[in-house]
Amino acid sequence: MNEFYIPYTPTAKQAMFHQSPAYEVLFGGSAGPGKTAAAVIDAFARCYFHKQTNAYVFRRTRPELLKSVLPEMFKWYPKGSYTFNDQKGIFTLANGSAIYLCTLQHEKDKHNYQGAQIDWLYMEELTHFTKSMYDYLKTRVRNAKDKNVQPCIRCTSNPGGLGHSWVKQYFIDAGPATSIIQVKTWVESRKRFEVTTKQYIPALVTENPYINDSYVLELERKPESLRRALLLGEWTAFEGQVFIEFTDDQAHYLDRRKTHVIEPFPIPDHWKRYRGFDWGFTTPFAVLWAAISPTDNKVYVYREYYGSHTGDNEGISMPSVQLAANIRKLEETERNKGIKILGFADPSIFDRRDGEGSVAEKMANEKIFFDKADNARLSGKDQFHSRFMFDEEGKPGMYFFNNCVNLIRTIKDLPYSMSNPEDVDTKAEDHAYDALRYILTSNPVPGTEPRKVPKSNYNPFKFY
C-alpha cells in the first residue's frame, strides 16, 4: 500500500480524540479548536489503516456538509490517495475502504440508512440532530468479525441547537470531563447487560495554536451568552437560548432570592391550583401543577408528571385513559381535602379523529377535566419573561420546585426557532414549557391582557 503524508500535528485535545478507547466520543465546546479537522482526518486514518471499512460522516443538511466538511477533506486528504465521486459523495481509497458524506435533514431520512453497515460513524455538530436520529444511526454501527476492527462513534459539536438538551445530558452531565463513562444496556435477545463506554473531551479555541488572535478577539466581542458558548465552551449558555434570564442557584433555594428554583414547601390549602397539560404519545406528554399565592400573585410550580423514560424527547406511548387515571392518583390527597384544581390544555386534545372520542373526552370519563387554553404562542412566551423578572428584593414572579426536574432541564435549554426567531423551536423538547404556558396564559401577569381569539368569518359554503 502506498504511503501518504498528512502535514498535521494534533493538539493535545485532538490527540486525545484520536486515541480515545471509548466507543462514543464527543469532542465539543468552543468554536475553533479544530474539531472538524480532527474528525475528517480520523475518518481517513481509520479507513486507510483498515481495508474494506466504511466511515459515514454526517451533517444535518447538504449545504452544511458542502460548506464545512468537504473543504476540510480536500484540504487534508493527500492527493492520489483517493478517488471522489461528487455525485454520490464518496471518497474511495485504494484498499477498498470508503468515506461516505451523508445528510439527515428530516426524521424520516434516517431510514435511508437502514441497510448501512457502518464501521466508523462521525456526527458533525451533534446538537443539530435529534436523539432518535442518533440512536437509530448507532444501530447501523456494526461489522463482520473477519474485519477484526472495533467500530466506534466520533462526534463534534458546539453548544446550542435543537439537540442541546439531550447532548448535554448524555455526554456532558454524565461525569467528569475526559473520564471514560460506562454505558450499560440490557440486550433482551441475549438476556444480559452489554457495557460500552463514552467520553466527553472539552475543547477551547485557546488550546489551538494555529488559530490567529483576530479570531479569538472576534469571539470575545460576541454577545455574552454566545461568547460563553463559543469562546469558553460553556454548555449552560448558547446562541439562540430563549430564557437566558432563567437562574437555578442551589445556594438560594431556601431564601428564594435570585433563583427561579427553590426547595419544596407545603402549599397552603386555600391557594388556587392549576394543572397544565401538553399531550404526547410518541413524544413526551407533560403535566404540571402550579399554585398562585393570593397575596403577591406569584406562581409556584410544585409538581410534574412527564412522559419520557430517558429524557430524549421520545414518549412512552401511554393511552390517554391510563394517563388520566395516573393524574387522578397524583391528585388524590388534594381531592380528599376538597381542593379544586383547574385544568388547561392544548385545544387540539378536543379534536375528534377517526370517529373516536377526543383525548379530552376520554380523560373526562376518568374525571380529569380540562378547559381549552389560550394557545397564543408569543404572548404566552412573554408571560415567562415577565414572571422570570426579579424585583428589587431579588424575587421573581414564578418559582419552580426543584422536584420538577424535566421542566427545569428543558426550560434551560430551549432554543429559538430558525424559521420564526421570536418563538421557541417547536421541534425542540418544549412539552413542559407548553404545559406551563397554558397555565400562565390563563393567569396573565397583572397589567397584561390575554390575547382575544378573533371569531372566524369562514363560511364553508361560500366559494367566492
Buried (B, 14 or more C-beta within 10 A) or exposed (E): EEEBEBEEEBBEBBEBBBEBEBBBBBBBBBBBBBBBBBBBBBBBBBBBEBBBBBBBBBBBEBEBBBEEBBEBBEEBBBEEBBEBEEEEBBBBBEBEBBBBBBBBEEEEEBEEBEEBBBBBBBBBBBBBBBBBBBBBBBEBBEBEEEBEBEBBBBBBBBBBBBBBBBBBBBBBEBBEBEEEBEBEEEEEEEEEEEEBBBBBBBBBBBBBEEBEEEEBEEBEEBEEBBBBBBBBBBBBBBBBBBBBEBBBEEEBBEEBBBBBBBBBEEBEEEBBBBBBBBBBBEBBBBBBBBBBBEEEEBBBBBBBBBBBEEBBBBBBEBEBBEBBBBBBEBBEEBEEEEBEBBBBBBBEBBEEEEEEEBBBEBBBEBEBBBBBBBBBBEBBBBBBEBBBEBEEEEBBBBBBBBBBBBBBBBBBBBBBBEEEEEBBBEBBBBBBBBBBBBBBBBBBBEEEEBBEEEEEEEEEEEEE
